[in-house]
Amino acid sequence: MATNLAIDSELLDAALKIGKQKSKKDTVNLALYEFIKRRKMADIIELFGKVEYDSDYEYKEARRAR
């Protein structure tokens, strides 16, 4: 899919230098991948302290049952 985007050339040049990718396309793809990964991690972090767990659950016993 060919796409024409107006990307800040200074940002792209800095990303190329830092990321050490071979092409602009690889640099943009890596940046998108890392962006998505960070957003997903942030969503998971928001769950800390909100998930209830059973304090009587014996995880070691459950492992042996397999």
Z-matrix of the N, CA and C atoms (Angstrom, degrees):
N
C 1 1.429
C 2 1.530 1 108.10
N 3 1.291 2 116.16 1 113.92
C 4 1.465 3 120.91 2 177.43
C 5 1.522 4 108.82 3 -80.39
N 6 1.320 5 115.30 4 132.48
C 7 1.457 6 121.23 5 -179.12
C 8 1.508 7 109.26 6 -135.30
N 9 1.310 8 116.16 7 138.85
C 10 1.448 9 121.40 8 177.88
C 11 1.520 10 108.19 9 -107.40
N 12 1.323 11 116.86 10 109.78
C 13 1.454 12 121.83 11 -177.70
C 14 1.525 13 110.20 12 -119.19
N 15 1.313 14 115.87 13 144.85
C 16 1.459 15 121.04 14 174.58
C 17 1.528 16 107.47 15 -93.21
N 18 1.326 17 115.95 16 95.04
C 19 1.459 18 121.94 17 -177.79
C 20 1.525 19 108.50 18 -103.37
N 21 1.324 20 115.58 19 135.39
C 22 1.459 21 121.44 20 178.31
C 23 1.532 22 108.75 21 -59.08
N 24 1.328 23 116.98 22 115.85
C 25 1.465 24 120.78 23 -174.79
C 26 1.526 25 112.38 24 -65.42
N 27 1.330 26 118.07 25 -32.49
C 28 1.469 27 119.96 26 178.13
C 29 1.527 28 110.77 27 -67.15
N 30 1.326 29 116.34 28 -41.58
C 31 1.470 30 119.81 29 177.39
C 32 1.523 31 111.12 30 -64.14
N 33 1.311 32 115.72 31 -43.15
C 34 1.463 33 120.00 32 -179.55
C 35 1.520 34 111.16 33 -64.74
N 36 1.320 35 117.05 34 -42.32
C 37 1.468 36 120.63 35 178.04
C 38 1.524 37 111.13 36 -62.99
N 39 1.337 38 116.23 37 -41.29
C 40 1.471 39 119.82 38 178.57
C 41 1.527 40 110.42 39 -65.02
N 42 1.337 41 116.92 40 -41.28
C 43 1.465 42 121.05 41 179.08
C 44 1.526 43 110.84 42 -65.22
N 45 1.328 44 117.03 43 -39.16
C 46 1.470 45 120.88 44 176.99
C 47 1.523 46 110.77 45 -60.38
N 48 1.312 47 115.58 46 -43.44
C 49 1.466 48 121.04 47 -177.98
C 50 1.525 49 111.10 48 -67.75
N 51 1.331 50 115.78 49 -45.91
C 52 1.466 51 120.15 50 -177.47
C 53 1.527 52 111.69 51 -71.58
N 54 1.322 53 116.23 52 -43.50
C 55 1.461 54 120.96 53 -175.24
C 56 1.511 55 114.39 54 -78.61
N 57 1.334 56 115.90 55 -18.84
C 58 1.467 57 121.63 56 179.18
C 59 1.524 58 112.22 57 56.15
N 60 1.334 59 115.64 58 35.88
C 61 1.460 60 120.64 59 175.72
C 62 1.528 61 108.69 60 -82.04
N 63 1.324 62 115.86 61 161.73
C 64 1.463 63 120.48 62 -176.90
C 65 1.521 64 113.26 63 -83.38
N 66 1.336 65 116.44 64 -22.48
C 67 1.457 66 118.61 65 -176.84
C 68 1.528 67 110.65 66 -143.26
N 69 1.324 68 115.46 67 165.72
C 70 1.459 69 120.54 68 176.72
C 71 1.521 70 109.94 69 -65.22
N 72 1.322 71 115.94 70 -38.84
C 73 1.464 72 120.79 71 179.30
C 74 1.521 73 110.54 72 -60.22
N 75 1.328 74 117.40 73 -46.84
C 76 1.463 75 121.34 74 178.65
C 77 1.525 76 110.82 75 -62.21
N 78 1.327 77 115.93 76 -38.40
C 79 1.457 78 120.83 77 179.69
C 80 1.518 79 111.38 78 -64.62
N 81 1.320 80 117.27 79 -45.71
C 82 1.463 81 121.45 80 179.71
C 83 1.523 82 110.27 81 -65.79
N 84 1.319 83 117.80 82 -42.31
C 85 1.467 84 120.85 83 179.15
C 86 1.526 85 111.06 84 -62.56
N 87 1.319 86 117.15 85 -42.42
C 88 1.463 87 120.99 86 178.01
C 89 1.528 88 110.51 87 -64.03
N 90 1.317 89 116.81 88 -42.80
C 91 1.466 90 121.01 89 179.46
C 92 1.530 91 110.61 90 -61.61
N 93 1.323 92 117.09 91 -42.32
C 94 1.462 93 120.39 92 178.14
C 95 1.522 94 111.32 93 -64.69
N 96 1.322 95 116.08 94 -42.32
C 97 1.464 96 120.81 95 178.66
C 98 1.530 97 110.08 96 -60.02
N 99 1.334 98 116.37 97 -47.49
C 100 1.462 99 120.17 98 -178.58
C 101 1.520 100 111.65 99 -66.97
N 102 1.326 101 117.63 100 -36.00
C 103 1.462 102 121.94 101 177.16
C 104 1.525 103 110.50 102 -61.03
N 105 1.315 104 116.05 103 -48.53
C 106 1.469 105 121.07 104 -179.53
C 107 1.523 106 110.58 105 -63.35
N 108 1.319 107 116.84 106 -43.06
C 109 1.462 108 121.66 107 -179.97
C 110 1.529 109 111.03 108 -60.45
N 111 1.340 110 117.05 109 -43.95
C 112 1.466 111 121.04 110 -179.99
C 113 1.515 112 111.46 111 -65.84
N 114 1.326 113 117.49 112 -40.16
C 115 1.467 114 120.41 113 179.42
C 116 1.529 115 110.72 114 -65.09
N 117 1.329 116 117.26 115 -40.19
C 118 1.462 117 120.40 116 178.33
C 119 1.522 118 110.56 117 -65.56
N 120 1.322 119 116.42 118 -39.76
C 121 1.463 120 120.18 119 177.93
C 122 1.522 121 110.54 120 -63.86
N 123 1.317 122 117.28 121 -40.15
C 124 1.463 123 121.29 122 178.90
C 125 1.524 124 110.58 123 -62.73
N 126 1.324 125 116.84 124 -38.76
C 127 1.457 126 120.51 125 177.79
C 128 1.529 127 110.83 126 -63.22
N 129 1.318 128 116.78 127 -40.14
C 130 1.467 129 121.15 128 179.74
C 131 1.523 130 110.29 129 -68.61
N 132 1.318 131 116.97 130 -41.11
C 133 1.461 132 121.14 131 -179.37
C 134 1.525 133 110.90 132 -60.90
N 135 1.318 134 117.45 133 -34.25
C 136 1.464 135 121.06 134 178.41
C 137 1.527 136 112.20 135 -62.09
N 138 1.332 137 117.27 136 -21.91
C 139 1.459 138 120.87 137 -179.89
C 140 1.527 139 113.08 138 -80.00
N 141 1.332 140 117.94 139 -16.30
C 142 1.461 141 120.40 140 -179.67
C 143 1.521 142 110.35 141 -57.31
N 144 1.310 143 115.46 142 129.58
C 145 1.448 144 121.18 143 -179.63
C 146 1.512 145 114.15 144 84.97
N 147 1.318 146 118.09 145 -6.69
C 148 1.463 147 121.78 146 -178.29
C 149 1.523 148 112.34 147 -104.43
N 150 1.329 149 117.15 148 -17.32
C 151 1.453 150 120.92 149 -178.00
C 152 1.526 151 108.78 150 -89.75
N 153 1.322 152 115.88 151 124.73
C 154 1.458 153 120.22 152 178.77
C 155 1.528 154 108.72 153 -85.38
N 156 1.300 155 115.92 154 145.04
C 157 1.450 156 120.15 155 179.17
C 158 1.524 157 109.28 156 -135.21
N 159 1.306 158 114.41 157 160.55
C 160 1.459 159 121.43 158 -179.55
C 161 1.521 160 108.33 159 -90.55
N 162 1.313 161 116.84 160 113.19
C 163 1.467 162 120.62 161 -177.25
C 164 1.529 163 112.05 162 -68.65
N 165 1.332 164 117.51 163 -17.08
C 166 1.467 165 120.82 164 179.07
C 167 1.521 166 113.03 165 -89.09
N 168 1.310 167 117.48 166 -4.02
C 169 1.465 168 121.56 167 -177.71
C 170 1.526 169 110.14 168 -67.32
N 171 1.324 170 116.30 169 128.89
C 172 1.467 171 122.54 170 179.92
C 173 1.526 172 109.14 171 -102.27
N 174 1.331 173 116.87 172 94.47
C 175 1.456 174 120.18 173 -176.94
C 176 1.524 175 112.29 174 -66.53
N 177 1.305 176 117.83 175 -32.80
C 178 1.471 177 119.82 176 179.36
C 179 1.536 178 110.16 177 -66.43
N 180 1.311 179 116.07 178 -38.32
C 181 1.457 180 120.09 179 177.88
C 182 1.533 181 110.43 180 -66.01
N 183 1.296 182 116.89 181 -38.93
C 184 1.473 183 121.20 182 178.90
C 185 1.530 184 110.87 183 -65.60
N 186 1.314 185 117.35 184 -35.01
C 187 1.460 186 120.28 185 177.10
C 188 1.519 187 111.45 186 -65.28
N 189 1.334 188 116.45 187 -41.03
C 190 1.457 189 120.85 188 -179.02
C 191 1.538 190 111.29 189 -67.47
N 192 1.302 191 117.13 190 -27.20
C 193 1.463 192 121.74 191 -177.85
C 194 1.522 193 112.65 192 -69.54
N 195 1.301 194 116.86 193 -18.51
C 196 1.478 195 119.66 194 -179.17
C 197 1.457 196 110.51 195 -71.26
